[in-house]
Amino acid sequence: MTGDVAAGAIVDAAMVAAATAALGDATRDEGGLLTHVSLAATGHNVHRDDRAGFLQVLDAALARADAAAL
């Protein structure tokens, strides 16, 4: 989960691409470990800048983890 570089986020698209290349994209690749979500208009502290958006993304990730564990 990243914010917007223009708003102060430190993780940019190149970093996301490198991490996705190393870990695999869980939304496209079987066995992929990374699911990237960008929260627009949030800075480095996504949980403070957009608490509702952060919690929505977190809840969805936890639901996917629960479903995969069953």
WOKA-V460771 format. One record per residue. N is the residue number from 0. RES is the residue in three letters. OMEGA is omega in whole degrees, 0 to 359 (* if undefined). Layout:
[[N:RES:OMEGA] [N:RES:OMEGA]]
This chain:
[[0:MET:180] [1:THR:175] [2:GLY:182] [3:ASP:181] [4:VAL:180] [5:ALA:180] [6:ALA:176] [7:GLY:177] [8:ALA:182] [9:ILE:179] [10:VAL:182] [11:ASP:184] [12:ALA:179] [13:ALA:178] [14:MET:178] [15:VAL:179] [16:ALA:179] [17:ALA:179] [18:ALA:179] [19:THR:178] [20:ALA:182] [21:ALA:188] [22:LEU:184] [23:GLY:181] [24:ASP:183] [25:ALA:179] [26:THR:182] [27:ARG:189] [28:ASP:174] [29:GLU:183] [30:GLY:178] [31:GLY:185] [32:LEU:188] [33:LEU:169] [34:THR:182] [35:HIS:174] [36:VAL:178] [37:SER:177] [38:LEU:182] [39:ALA:175] [40:ALA:173] [41:THR:180] [42:GLY:182] [43:HIS:181] [44:ASN:186] [45:VAL:181] [46:HIS:176] [47:ARG:184] [48:ASP:181] [49:ASP:184] [50:ARG:181] [51:ALA:178] [52:GLY:177] [53:PHE:181] [54:LEU:178] [55:GLN:179] [56:VAL:179] [57:LEU:178] [58:ASP:180] [59:ALA:179] [60:ALA:179] [61:LEU:178] [62:ALA:178] [63:ARG:179] [64:ALA:177] [65:ASP:181] [66:ALA:180] [67:ALA:182] [68:ALA:183] [69:LEU:*]]
